Amino acid sequence: MTAPSNGPTNGSSNASVLIGPVEVVGTGLIGTSIALACRRAGLEVLLTDAAADHVRTASGLGAGRPRAEEDVPQLVVVAVPPDALGAAIRAALDAAGPDTYVTDVGSVKGAPLDAVAGHPAAARYVGSHPMAGTEHSGPLTANAALFDGRPWAITPAHGASPAATALVDALVRLCGAVPVMLPPGDHDRAVARTSHVPHLMASLVAGTLAGAAPDHLALSGTGIRDVTRVAGGDPALYSQIIGANTDAVADLLTEVRQRLDLVLEAVREGDRVGLESLLAYGQAGTRAIPGKHGGAPQTMVPVRVAVPDHPGELARLFADAGASGVNIEDVRIDHDPGRPVGLVELDVVEGTAEVLREALESRGWTTHR
């Protein structure tokens, strides 16, 4: 999949069409996933990493081959940790020929721009950021489908080459993601709101569980797991990410602290009206999250199904749910510590839940409202 050509640049008639080779610098989860997606599309991929064993692992997964000195990539994708990002982008620009362009996939875009300011090839750099990943890391966790349907920000700075922007757009689409054009500063404020501050909040909540009495933890359910999941990410990595976006994160944390003070006051004074108002404000925030494929949010209803905890039952459940004709929007699994069954929550669009319940119950499943 390629971006439309913006015409020749730097003497090359195909400068804005992604034909490869693509060099991936940094073969962790994101870098190797990009490499696998490029290979899936038939592009030649060159791999570079300070850790030779990561390159060997990624190569063994079919993500590409180690870059040789004579190789000339068309596009370099820098996918290294935040603290190394600026230097790696500059190094890629230093080594780039006149028809090589550079992007990065870091979580913050202002800091890399500062690092390349004044570089003679800065116009051939356009930052980007895929909004995809997991709490895991390393090439063995990579997946060519990681970005399918996910938003991927493209953040061209003033003066960026149109060909560079077109190549990054082509890469995003080739990886199956949805490009979102944003100025770098807007991007950093957006990810502070949708990623960095939520990660900090999840970590604070998860921290209240450390050292808790076992009989207290025995009451854990899906709610606490949902709230704390991202807190399982690598602390060293996320401290780098958040540390590169300090202004935007600090501004939002100040807002959160003000609301937290109001919550504390309402709880201590037994102010049910004030507490309900604050909870309703949070509920309104959940409704503001875009729906599937970036569309308007839709009200979801969980259909809870008891599932025996042994092989094959989930497959049978999904097959029976599929036969109902109701689309499953999300799935959660919670094991009952007291019984050999799990409780599976199938989220469906409001208005279709009863159809799914009746279909499943007719096939012998036990559902709970």
SERO-4910 file (N, C-alpha, C, O; in steps of 0.05 Angstrom, whole numbers):
BEGIN
 pado doro    nc1    nc2    nc3   cac1   cac2   cac3    cc1    cc2    cc3    oc1    oc2    oc3
  Met    A     17    -24      0      0      0      0     18     25      0     36     26     16
  Thr    A     13     44    -17     30     67    -19     14     93    -18    -10     93    -23
  Ala    A     28    114    -10     16    140    -10     17    152    -38     34    146    -53
  Pro    A     -2    170    -44     -1    183    -71     25    199    -73     34    211    -54
  Ser    A     36    199    -97     60    214   -102     55    244   -102     36    253   -113
  Asn    A     73    258    -89     72    287    -90     91    298   -111     97    322   -111
  Gly    A    100    281   -129    119    290   -149    147    286   -141    152    280   -117
  Pro    A    166    289   -159    194    284   -153    205    303   -132    199    327   -133
  Thr    A    223    293   -115    238    309    -96    266    298    -95    270    274    -99
  Asn    A    285    316    -91    313    308    -90    321    291   -114    339    274   -112
  Gly    A    309    296   -137    317    282   -162    306    254   -165    314    240   -183
  Ser    A    288    245   -147    278    218   -148    248    219   -155    233    232   -141
  Ser    A    240    204   -177    212    205   -185    194    190   -167    170    194   -168
  Asn    A    205    172   -150    188    156   -133    193    163   -103    189    146    -86
  Ala    A    203    188    -98    211    195    -71    189    193    -51    193    188    -27
  Ser    A    164    198    -59    141    197    -40    125    172    -42    103    170    -31
  Val    A    136    151    -55    123    125    -56    140    105    -41    164    102    -46
  Leu    A    128     91    -22    143     73     -5    148     47    -19    130     31    -23
  Ile    A    173     42    -27    181     18    -41    202      2    -27    209    -20    -34
  Gly    A    214     15     -6    235      2     10    262      7     -3    264     20    -23
  Pro    A    283     -4     10    282    -18     36    274      1     59    278     25     58
  Val    A    262    -11     80    257      3    105    276     -8    126    279    -32    130
  Glu    A    290     11    138    308      3    160    294      9    187    282     30    191
  Val    A    294    -11    204    282     -8    231    305     -8    251    320    -27    254
  Val    A    308     14    265    329     17    285    316     13    313    301     30    322
  Gly    A    322    -10    325    309    -17    350    289    -39    346    267    -34    336
  Thr    A    297    -63    354    280    -87    348    266    -97    374    268   -121    380
  Gly    A    253    -79    387    236    -87    409    208    -94    399    204   -100    376
  Leu    A    188    -92    417    160    -98    409    151    -81    385    142    -93    366
  Ile    A    153    -55    387    143    -37    366    159    -40    340    148    -43    319
  Gly    A    186    -38    343    202    -39    319    200    -65    304    197    -65    280
  Thr    A    200    -87    319    197   -113    305    169   -117    294    167   -129    273
  Ser    A    149   -106    307    122   -108    296    120    -92    270    107   -102    251
  Ile    A    133    -69    268    133    -53    243    148    -69    222    139    -70    199
  Ala    A    170    -81    229    186    -97    210    170   -120    199    170   -125    175
  Leu    A    155   -134    217    139   -156    208    116   -147    190    110   -161    170
  Ala    A    104   -124    196     83   -113    179     94   -106    151     81   -111    131
  Cys    A    118    -95    150    130    -88    125    137   -113    109    133   -114     84
  Arg    A    147   -133    122    152   -158    108    127   -171     98    126   -183     76
  Arg    A    105   -169    114     79   -180    105     71   -167     79     57   -179     63
  Ala    A     78   -141     76     71   -127     51     91   -130     29     88   -119      7
  Gly    A    112   -146     34    131   -152     13    155   -134     11    171   -136     -8
  Leu    A    158   -115     30    181    -97     29    206   -109     41    204   -127     59
  Glu    A    229   -101     31    254   -109     43    258    -93     69    254    -69     69
  Val    A    266   -107     90    270    -94    116    298    -99    126    308   -122    125
  Leu    A    311    -78    135    338    -79    146    336    -74    176    321    -56    185
  Leu    A    350    -90    192    347    -88    222    373    -78    234    395    -87    227
  Thr    A    370    -60    253    393    -49    268    385    -47    297    363    -39    304
  Asp    A    403    -56    315    398    -54    344    425    -56    358    443    -71    350
  Ala    A    428    -40    379    453    -42    395    456    -69    408    478    -78    414
  Ala    A    433    -84    412    434   -111    423    433   -131    399    412   -135    387
  Ala    A    456   -143    394    457   -162    371    438   -185    374    428   -195    354
  Asp    A    433   -194    399    414   -217    402    386   -209    394    371   -226    386
  His    A    378   -184    398    352   -175    389    349   -176    358    329   -185    348
  Val    A    371   -168    344    370   -170    315    368   -199    307    354   -206    288
  Arg    A    383   -217    320    382   -245    313    354   -256    317    343   -271    301
  Thr    A    342   -249    340    315   -258    346    295   -248    325    279   -263    315
  Ala    A    296   -222    320    277   -210    300    281   -222    273    262   -228    259
  Ser    A    306   -227    265    312   -239    239    300   -267    238    289   -276    218
  Gly    A    303   -282    260    293   -309    262    262   -310    260    251   -330    252
  Leu    A    249   -288    268    220   -286    266    211   -279    238    187   -279    233
  Gly    A    230   -273    220    222   -265    193    218   -236    190    205   -227    170
  Ala    A    229   -219    209    224   -191    208    243   -176    189    238   -152    184
  Gly    A    263   -189    178    282   -176    161    310   -188    164    313   -210    175
  Arg    A    330   -172    155    358   -181    158    374   -159    170    366   -136    168
  Pro    A    397   -165    182    415   -144    192    423   -125    169    429   -134    147
  Arg    A    424    -99    176    433    -80    155    463    -83    150    479    -86    168
  Ala    A    470    -83    124    498    -83    116    507    -55    110    490    -37    106
  Glu    A    533    -50    110    544    -23    107    535    -11     80    531     13     78
  Glu    A    533    -28     59    527    -18     33    497    -13     28    489     -2      8
  Asp    A    480    -21     47    451    -18     43    443     11     44    454     27     60
  Val    A    424     19     28    414     47     27    383     46     31    369     41     12
  Pro    A    374     50     55    345     49     60    331     74     48    342     95     46
  Gln    A    306     70     41    290     92     32    278    107     56    276    131     57
  Leu    A    270     91     76    258    102    101    271     88    125    273     64    126
  Val    A    279    105    144    290     94    169    269     99    191    260    122    195
  Val    A    262     78    205    243     80    228    258     76    254    268     54    259
  Val    A    260     97    270    275     96    295    255     88    317    236    102    323
  Ala    A    261     65    329    243     54    350    259     46    375    258     23    384
  Val    A    273     65    386    290     61    409    277     74    434    259     90    430
  Pro    A    286     67    458    275     80    482    278    110    482    295    121    468
  Pro    A    260    124    496    259    153    495    285    167    500    291    187    487
  Asp    A    300    158    520    325    172    526    346    170    504    364    187    503
  Ala    A    343    151    486    362    148    464    351    159    438    365    158    417
  Leu    A    327    169    438    313    175    413    326    198    398    331    195    374
  Gly    A    331    220    411    342    243    397    368    237    383    373    243    360
  Ala    A    387    224    398    413    217    387    410    197    363    424    199    344
  Ala    A    391    178    366    387    158    344    376    171    319    383    164    297
  Ile    A    358    191    322    347    205    299    369    221    285    371    220    261
  Arg    A    385    235    301    407    250    289    426    232    275    436    239    253
  Ala    A    432    209    287    451    190    274    440    180    248    454    177    228
  Ala    A    413    175    247    401    166    222    402    188    201    407    182    177
  Leu    A    398    213    209    400    235    189    429    239    180    433    245    157
  Asp    A    448    235    198    476    238    191    484    217    170    498    224    151
  Ala    A    473    193    173    480    171    154    464    171    129    470    156    110
  Ala    A    442    187    128    423    185    106    434    198     81    447    219     81
  Gly    A    428    185     59    434    196     33    412    216     25    393    221     41
  Pro    A    414    228      2    395    249     -6    367    239    -10    348    255    -11
  Asp    A    363    213    -14    337    202    -18    328    184      4    310    167      1
  Thr    A    340    187     28    332    172     52    317    191     71    326    213     76
  Tyr    A    294    181     81    278    197    100    277    182    127    282    158    128
  Val    A    270    197    147    271    186    175    246    193    189    235    215    188
  Thr    A    235    173    204    214    177    223    221    164    249    241    149    250
  Asp    A    206    169    270    209    154    295    182    147    305    162    158    296
  Val    A    181    129    324    155    120    335    154    125    365    141    110    380
  Gly    A    168    145    374    169    151    403    142    163    413    126    172    397
  Ser    A    138    162    439    113    170    451    110    200    454     88    210    460
  Val    A    132    215    451    132    244    454    146    256    429    166    245    420
  Lys    A    135    277    419    145    288    393    161    314    396    177    320    379
  Gly    A    157    329    418    171    354    421    201    350    425    217    365    413
  Ala    A    208    331    442    236    327    448    253    318    424    275    329    420
  Pro    A    243    299    407    259    293    383    262    316    364    283    319    352
  Leu    A    241    334    362    244    357    345    266    375    355    282    386    340
  Asp    A    267    379    382    289    395    393    316    384    386    335    398    382
  Ala    A    318    357    386    343    343    382    353    347    353    377    348    348
  Val    A    335    350    334    343    352    306    343    381    296    350    386    273
  Ala    A    336    399    314    335    428    306    363    436    295    383    431    308
  Gly    A    363    449    272    388    458    260    403    437    244    423    444    231
  His    A    394    413    244    408    393    228    403    398    198    380    405    191
  Pro    A    423    397    181    419    403    153    399    386    139    388    394    118
  Ala    A    394    362    149    374    344    136    348    342    152    332    324    148
  Ala    A    343    362    169    319    361    187    293    359    171    274    348    181
  Ala    A    292    370    147    267    370    131    260    342    123    237    337    116
  Arg    A    279    323    123    273    295    116    265    278    140    264    254    138
  Tyr    A    259    291    162    250    277    186    221    285    192    214    309    193
  Val    A    204    266    196    176    270    205    170    250    227    173    226    223
  Gly    A    163    260    250    157    242    273    130    228    270    112    237    255
  Ser    A    127    206    284    102    192    285     99    176    311    119    173    325
  His    A     75    166    316     71    152    341     47    133    338     24    142    338
  Pro    A     52    107    336     29     88    336     17     85    363     31     80    383
  Met    A     -9     87    365    -23     83    391    -30     54    394    -54     46    393
  Ala    A    -10     38    397    -13      9    400     10     -2    416     31     11    417
  Gly    A      6    -25    428     27    -37    444     15    -53    466    -10    -55    469
  Thr    A     32    -64    483     23    -79    506     42    -72    529     61    -57    526
  Glu    A     36    -84    552     54    -80    575     79    -97    573     96    -96    591
  His    A     81   -113    551    104   -130    547    125   -117    529    119    -96    517
  Ser    A    149   -128    527    169   -116    511    186   -138    498    184   -162    505
  Gly    A    203   -130    479    222   -148    466    211   -159    440    187   -159    435
  Pro    A    229   -168    422    220   -178    396    202   -202    396    186   -205    378
  Leu    A    205   -219    417    188   -243    418    158   -236    422    141   -253    418
  Thr    A    153   -212    431    125   -204    436    113   -190    411     90   -182    412
  Ala    A    129   -187    390    120   -172    366     99   -187    350     96   -212    352
  Asn    A     83   -171    335     61   -182    320     56   -165    295     53   -140    299
  Ala    A     55   -176    272     51   -160    247     24   -146    248     20   -126    234
  Ala    A      4   -157    263    -22   -145    264    -26   -126    287    -49   -117    292
  Leu    A     -4   -119    301     -7   -102    325    -21    -75    319    -35    -65    337
  Phe    A    -17    -64    295    -27    -37    290    -53    -37    274    -64    -16    268
  Asp    A    -64    -60    267    -88    -62    251   -111    -46    264   -119    -52    286
  Gly    A   -121    -26    250   -143    -11    259   -137      9    281   -155     23    290
  Arg    A   -112     12    289   -104     30    310    -97     57    300    -87     59    277
  Pro    A   -103     79    315    -94    105    306    -63    108    307    -51     96    325
  Trp    A    -52    123    289    -23    127    288    -18    156    281    -24    164    258
  Ala    A     -8    171    300     -4    200    296     19    205    277     40    192    280
  Ile    A     16    224    259     38    234    242     41    263    249     21    278    248
  Thr    A     65    272    255     69    299    267     90    315    251    111    321    262
  Pro    A     84    322    227    104    338    212    108    366    224     88    380    230
  Ala    A    132    374    227    138    401    237    138    420    214    139    412    190
  His    A    138    446    220    140    466    200    166    462    184    187    460    196
  Gly    A    164    461    158    188    458    141    194    429    134    213    424    119
  Ala    A    178    410    143    182    382    137    176    377    107    158    390     96
  Ser    A    192    360     95    188    353     67    161    340     62    154    321     77
  Pro    A    146    348     42    121    333     36    126    304     29    109    287     35
  Ala    A    149    298     17    155    270     10    159    254     36    151    231     37
  Ala    A    172    266     56    175    252     82    149    246     94    144    224    104
  Thr    A    131    266     94    104    261    106     89    240     91     76    223    103
  Ala    A     91    240     64     78    220     48     88    192     53     73    173     54
  Leu    A    115    189     57    126    163     62    117    152     89    111    128     92
  Val    A    116    170    109    107    161    136     77    153    134     69    133    147
  Asp    A     61    169    120     33    162    116     30    134    103     13    118    111
  Ala    A     47    129     83     47    103     70     54     80     89     42     59     88
  Leu    A     74     85    106     82     65    125     59     59    144     53     35    150
  Val    A     45     80    154     23     76    172      1     59    160     -9     40    172
  Arg    A     -6     65    135    -27     50    122    -18     22    115    -34      3    117
  Leu    A      7     19    108     17     -8    102     16    -26    127     11    -50    125
  Cys    A     20    -14    151     19    -29    176    -10    -33    185    -14    -46    206
  Gly    A    -29    -24    170    -57    -29    177    -69     -8    196    -92    -12    205
  Ala    A    -54     13    202    -64     33    221    -79     55    208    -80     57    183
  Val    A    -90     73    224   -105     96    214    -89    121    219    -86    128    243
  Pro    A    -80    135    199    -63    159    203    -80    182    215   -102    187    206
  Val    A    -68    196    234    -80    220    246    -59    242    246    -38    240    259
  Met    A    -64    263    230    -45    285    228    -48    305    252    -70    314    257
  Leu    A    -26    310    266    -27    328    288     -1    345    289     20    334    283
  Pro    A     -3    370    297     22    385    303     36    372    327     22    361    344
  Pro    A     62    373    328     76    359    350     67    367    378     64    350    395
  Gly    A     63    393    383     54    402    409     27    391    416     22    383    439
  Asp    A      8    391    397    -19    380    402    -17    350    409    -31    341    426
  His    A      0    336    394      4    308    400     13    303    429      1    286    442
  Asp    A     32    318    438     42    314    465     21    320    486     20    307    507
  Arg    A      5    340    481    -17    346    501    -38    324    500    -50    316    520
  Ala    A    -43    313    476    -63    292    473    -54    266    487    -70    254    501
  Val    A    -29    258    483    -20    233    496    -17    236    526    -20    217    541
  Ala    A    -12    261    535    -12    265    564    -40    258    576    -42    247    597
  Arg    A    -61    266    561    -88    262    570    -97    234    567   -111    223    585
  Thr    A    -90    221    545   -101    194    538    -83    171    546    -92    148    546
  Ser    A    -58    177    553    -39    155    559    -22    160    583    -22    143    602
  His    A     -8    182    584     12    185    606      0    189    633      8    175    652
  Val    A    -20    207    636    -33    211    662    -49    186    670    -48    178    693
  Pro    A    -64    174    651    -78    149    659    -59    127    669    -65    112    687
  His    A    -35    126    657    -15    106    666     -7    112    695     -5     94    712
  Leu    A     -2    138    701      5    145    728    -17    139    748    -12    130    770
  Met    A    -42    145    740    -65    139    757    -67    109    763    -73    101    785
  Ala    A    -64     93    742    -65     64    745    -43     55    765    -48     37    781
  Ser    A    -20     66    763      2     59    780     -4     66    809      3     51    828
  Leu    A    -16     89    813    -22     98    840    -43     79    853    -41     72    876
  Val    A    -63     72    837    -83     53    847    -71     26    853    -76     14    874
  Ala    A    -55     16    834    -42    -10    838    -24    -10    862    -21    -30    876
  Gly    A    -11     13    868      6     14    891     -8     10    917      4      2    937
  Thr    A    -34     15    918    -49     11    943    -53    -19    949    -60    -27    971
  Leu    A    -48    -36    928    -51    -65    931    -25    -78    942    -27   -100    954
  Ala    A     -3    -65    938     23    -76    947     23    -79    977     19    -59    992
  Gly    A     27   -103    987     28   -108   1016      1   -110   1029     -1   -113   1053
  Ala    A    -20   -111   1012    -47   -114   1024    -51   -142   1035    -38   -161   1025
  Ala    A    -69   -145   1054    -74   -171   1066    -85   -190   1045   -102   -182   1029
  Pro    A    -77   -216   1045    -87   -235   1025   -117   -237   1025   -129   -240   1004
  Asp    A   -130   -236   1049   -159   -238   1048   -173   -214   1036   -195   -216   1027
  His    A   -159   -191   1036   -170   -168   1022   -167   -172    991   -185   -167    976
  Leu    A   -143   -181    983   -138   -185    955   -156   -207    943   -161   -208    919
  Ala    A   -166   -226    960   -183   -247    950   -209   -236    939   -223   -250    924
  Leu    A   -216   -211    945   -240   -199    935   -236   -185    909   -254   -172    898
  Ser    A   -212   -187    897   -206   -174    872   -224   -184    849   -229   -208    847
  Gly    A   -234   -166    833   -251   -173    810   -241   -160    785   -219   -150    784
  Thr    A   -258   -161    765   -250   -149    739   -245   -119    740   -228   -109    725
  Gly    A   -259   -106    758   -257    -77    760   -228    -68    766   -217    -51    753
  Ile    A   -217    -80    787   -190    -73    795   -170    -81    774   -149    -67    770
  Arg    A   -175   -103    760   -156   -111    739   -158    -92    715   -137    -85    704
  Asp    A   -181    -83    709   -184    -64    687   -170    -37    693   -156    -26    676
  Val    A   -173    -28    718   -161     -2    725   -131     -3    727   -118     17    721
  Thr    A   -120    -26    734    -91    -27    740    -75    -41    718    -50    -43    721
  Arg    A    -87    -51    696    -72    -67    677    -47    -54    667    -26    -66    667
  Val    A    -49    -28    658    -26    -16    646     -4    -10    666     19     -5    658
  Ala    A    -10    -12    692     11     -7    712     32    -30    712     53    -27    724
  Gly    A     26    -51    697     45    -73    695     68    -67    676     86    -84    672
  Gly    A     68    -44    663     89    -37    644    116    -32    658    117    -27    682
  Asp    A    137    -32    642    164    -28    652    167      0    664    165     20    650
  Pro    A    173      2    690    176     28    703    198     45    691    195     69    688
  Ala    A    221     32    683    243     48    672    235     60    645    241     83    640
  Leu    A    220     45    629    211     56    603    191     79    607    194    100    594
  Tyr    A    171     74    624    151     95    627    160    119    641    150    141    637
  Ser    A    181    117    658    192    141    670    206    158    648    205    182    650
  Gln    A    218    145    628    230    159    606    208    173    589    211    196    582
  Ile    A    187    158    583    165    169    567    153    194    580    150    215    568
  Ile    A    145    191    606    132    213    620    152    236    625    145    259    624
  Gly    A    177    228    630    198    249    634    203    266    610    214    288    612
  Ala    A    197    256    586    200    271    561    177    289    555    177    304    536
  Asn    A    156    288    572    131    303    567    122    318    592     99    318    599
  Thr    A    142    329    606    136    338    633    116    361    635     99    361    652
  Asp    A    117    380    616     99    403    618     70    395    615     53    402    632
  Ala    A     64    380    594     36    372    589     26    354    612      3    356    621
  Val    A     43    335    621     35    317    643     30    332    669     11    328    683
  Ala    A     48    351    675     46    366    700     20    383    700      7    385    720
  Asp    A     14    395    677    -11    411    675    -35    394    681    -53    403    696
  Leu    A    -37    370    669    -60    353    674    -60    342    702    -82    340    714
  Leu    A    -37    335    713    -37    325    741    -47    347    760    -59    340    781
  Thr    A    -41    372    754    -52    394    771    -82    394    771    -95    398    791
  Glu    A    -94    390    746   -123    388    745   -134    365    761   -154    367    776
  Val    A   -121    341    758   -129    317    773   -127    322    803   -145    313    818
  Arg    A   -106    335    812   -102    339    840   -124    357    851   -134    353    873
  Gln    A   -132    377    836   -154    394    845   -180    378    848   -195    382    867
  Arg    A   -186    360    829   -210    344    831   -207    324    853   -227    317    867
  Leu    A   -183    313    857   -179    294    879   -184    307    906   -195    295    924
  Asp    A   -175    332    909   -181    347    934   -211    350    938   -220    348    961
  Leu    A   -226    355    917   -255    357    919   -267    330    927   -286    329    943
  Val    A   -257    308    915   -267    282    923   -261    276    952   -279    267    967
  Leu    A   -237    282    961   -230    277    989   -248    293   1008   -257    283   1028
  Glu    A   -253    318   1001   -270    335   1017   -298    324   1018   -311    323   1039
  Ala    A   -309    315    995   -336    305    994   -339    279   1010   -359    275   1023
  Val    A   -318    262   1009   -319    237   1024   -318    242   1053   -333    230   1069
  Arg    A   -300    259   1062   -297    264   1091   -321    278   1103   -328    273   1126
  Glu    A   -334    295   1087   -357    310   1097   -383    296   1092   -405    306   1098
  Gly    A   -382    272   1079   -407    258   1073   -424    273   1053   -449    271   1054
  Asp    A   -412    288   1035   -427    304   1016   -434    286    992   -420    284    972
  Arg    A   -457    273    994   -466    255    973   -471    269    947   -466    259    925
  Val    A   -482    293    948   -489    308    924   -463    316    909   -461    313    885
  Gly    A   -443    326    925   -418    333    912   -404    309    901   -392    310    879
  Leu    A   -404    286    915   -391    262    906   -405    252    880   -391    244    861
  Glu    A   -431    252    880   -446    243    856   -439    260    832   -437    250    810
  Ser    A   -436    286    837   -430    305    815   -402    298    804   -398    299    779
  Leu    A   -383    292    821   -356    286    812   -356    259    797   -342    256    777
  Leu    A   -371    239    807   -373    214    793   -387    216    766   -379    203    747
  Ala    A   -407    233    765   -421    238    739   -402    251    719   -404    246    695
  Tyr    A   -384    268    729   -364    281    711   -346    260    699   -339    261    675
  Gly    A   -338    240    715   -322    218    705   -337    201    686   -326    193    665
  Gln    A   -363    196    692   -379    180    674   -381    194    647   -381    181    626
  Ala    A   -384    220    647   -385    235    622   -359    232    606   -360    231    581
  Gly    A   -337    230    620   -312    226    606   -311    199    592   -300    198    570
  Thr    A   -322    179    604   -322    152    591   -339    153    565   -333    139    546
  Arg    A   -359    170    565   -376    172    541   -363    188    519   -371    187    496
  Ala    A   -342    203    526   -328    219    506   -308    203    490   -299    212    469
  Ile    A   -301    179    500   -281    163    486   -293    154    460   -315    143    459
  Pro    A   -279    158    438   -290    150    411   -297    120    410   -285    104    424
  Gly    A   -317    114    394   -325     87    391   -308     72    370   -287     82    362
  Lys    A   -317     49    363   -303     32    344   -298     47    317   -316     61    308
  His    A   -274     44    306   -266     56    281   -267     87    283   -271    100    262
  Gly    A   -264     98    307   -264    127    310   -292    139    309   -294    164    308
  Gly    A   -313    123    308   -340    134    306   -350    144    333   -336    145    353
  Ala    A   -376    152    332   -388    162    357   -389    139    378   -393    116    371
  Pro    A   -386    146    403   -387    126    424   -415    112    424   -435    125    419
  Gln    A   -414     86    430   -439     71    432   -442     59    460   -422     52    472
  Thr    A   -466     58    469   -471     46    496   -468     16    494   -482      3    478
  Met    A   -451      5    510   -446    -24    511   -460    -37    535   -462    -25    556
  Val    A   -469    -61    531   -481    -77    553   -467   -103    555   -463   -117    535
  Pro    A   -458   -111    580   -444   -137    583   -464   -160    585   -484   -158    600
  Val    A   -459   -181    571   -474   -206    574   -455   -225    588   -434   -233    577
  Arg    A   -461   -232    613   -443   -249    630   -451   -278    627   -474   -286    631
  Val    A   -431   -294    621   -435   -323    616   -416   -339    633   -392   -334    634
  Ala    A   -427   -359    647   -411   -378    663   -398   -398    644   -413   -411    629
  Val    A   -372   -401    646   -357   -419    627   -340   -438    643   -323   -430    658
  Pro    A   -344   -464    639   -327   -484    653   -298   -480    646   -291   -474    623
  Asp    A   -281   -483    666   -253   -476    663   -237   -501    653   -221   -512    668
  His    A   -242   -508    628   -226   -529    615   -225   -525    585   -242   -510    575
  Pro    A   -206   -537    571   -201   -531    543   -226   -534    526   -242   -553    529
  Gly    A   -228   -516    506   -249   -518    486   -274   -503    492   -290   -498    473
  Glu    A   -278   -495    517   -303   -482    524   -305   -453    512   -327   -445    503
  Leu    A   -283   -439    512   -284   -412    501   -290   -413    471   -306   -397    460
  Ala    A   -277   -432    457   -282   -435    428   -312   -441    423   -324   -430    405
  Arg    A   -323   -459    440   -352   -465    437   -369   -441    442   -389   -437    428
  Leu    A   -362   -425    463   -378   -401    469   -377   -382    446   -398   -371    438
  Phe    A   -353   -377    435   -351   -357    413   -366   -367    388   -378   -351    373
  Ala    A   -365   -393    383   -379   -404    360   -409   -400    364   -423   -393    345
  Asp    A   -420   -405    388   -448   -402    393   -456   -373    392   -478   -366    383
  Ala    A   -439   -355    402   -444   -326    401   -445   -317    372   -462   -301    364
  Gly    A   -426   -327    356   -426   -320    327   -451   -329    313   -461   -315    295
  Ala    A   -461   -352    321   -486   -362    308   -510   -345    314   -530   -346    300
  Ser    A   -508   -329    335   -531   -312    343   -534   -288    324   -555   -276    323
  Gly    A   -512   -281    310   -513   -258    292   -508   -232    306   -509   -211    294
  Val    A   -502   -233    332   -495   -209    348   -465   -205    348   -450   -224    354
  Asn    A   -456   -181    342   -427   -175    341   -417   -170    370   -428   -155    385
  Ile    A   -395   -184    376   -382   -180    402   -362   -158    400   -344   -159    384
  Glu    A   -365   -137    416   -348   -113    415   -324   -116    433   -302   -105    427
  Asp    A   -326   -130    455   -303   -133    474   -308   -157    491   -331   -167    494
  Val    A   -287   -168    503   -288   -192    519   -271   -189    544   -249   -179    543
  Arg    A   -282   -198    566   -266   -199    591   -271   -225    605   -293   -237    603
  Ile    A   -251   -236    618   -253   -262    632   -246   -258    661   -225   -247    667
  Asp    A   -262   -268    679   -257   -267    707   -261   -295    719   -283   -306    717
  His    A   -240   -306    731   -242   -332    743   -254   -330    771   -247   -313    787
  Asp    A   -272   -348    776   -285   -350    802   -266   -366    820   -262   -390    815
  Pro    A   -254   -354    841   -235   -368    858   -248   -392    873   -233   -409    882
  Gly    A   -274   -391    876   -286   -412    892   -298   -435    876   -307   -455    888
  Arg    A   -298   -433    849   -310   -454    833   -293   -459    808   -278   -441    799
  Pro    A   -295   -483    796   -280   -488    771   -293   -477    746   -295   -490    726
  Val    A   -302   -452    748   -314   -439    725   -303   -410    723   -292   -400    743
  Gly    A   -306   -399    700   -299   -371    696   -324   -355    688   -343   -367    677
  Leu    A   -323   -329    692   -345   -312    683   -335   -296    660   -317   -279    663
  Val    A   -347   -300    636   -338   -285    612   -359   -263    607   -383   -269    605
  Glu    A   -349   -239    604   -367   -216    597   -363   -210    568   -341   -203    559
  Leu    A   -385   -212    553   -386   -206    525   -400   -179    521   -424   -177    526
  Asp    A   -385   -158    514   -397   -132    510   -409   -130    482   -397   -136    462
  Val    A   -435   -122    482   -449   -118    457   -463    -91    457   -467    -80    478
  Val    A   -471    -82    434   -485    -57    431   -512    -59    445   -526    -79    442
  Glu    A   -519    -38    460   -545    -37    473   -567    -43    453   -568    -32    431
  Gly    A   -586    -60    462   -608    -68    444   -604    -95    432   -623   -107    422
  Thr    A   -580   -106    434   -575   -133    423   -569   -153    445   -566   -177    439
  Ala    A   -567   -144    470   -559   -162    492   -580   -184    496   -572   -207    500
  Glu    A   -605   -178    494   -625   -198    499   -625   -220    477   -630   -243    483
  Val    A   -620   -211    453   -618   -230    431   -596   -250    436   -599   -274    432
  Leu    A   -573   -240    445   -550   -257    451   -556   -276    474   -550   -300    473
  Arg    A   -568   -265    496   -574   -282    519   -592   -305    511   -587   -328    518
  Glu    A   -613   -299    497   -632   -320    489   -619   -341    472   -624   -365    475
  Ala    A   -601   -332    453   -588   -351    436   -569   -369    451   -568   -393    446
  Leu    A   -555   -358    471   -536   -373    486   -550   -393    505   -543   -416    508
  Glu    A   -571   -383    518   -586   -400    536   -599   -423    521   -602   -445    532
  Ser    A   -607   -419    496   -620   -440    481   -599   -462    474   -606   -485    467
  Arg    A   -573   -455    476   -552   -475    471   -540   -485    497   -518   -497    497
  Gly    A   -553   -480    519   -545   -492    545   -527   -475    562   -518   -484    583
  Trp    A   -521   -450    554   -504   -433    570   -520   -420    593   -543   -414    590
  Thr    A   -506   -415    615   -519   -401    637   -509   -372    636   -485   -366    638
  Thr    A   -528   -353    634   -521   -324    633   -530   -311    659   -548   -320    672
  His    A   -517   -289    665   -523   -273    689   -528   -244    681   -513   -233    665
  Arg    A   -548   -232    693   -553   -204    687   -539   -187    708   -541   -162    707
***
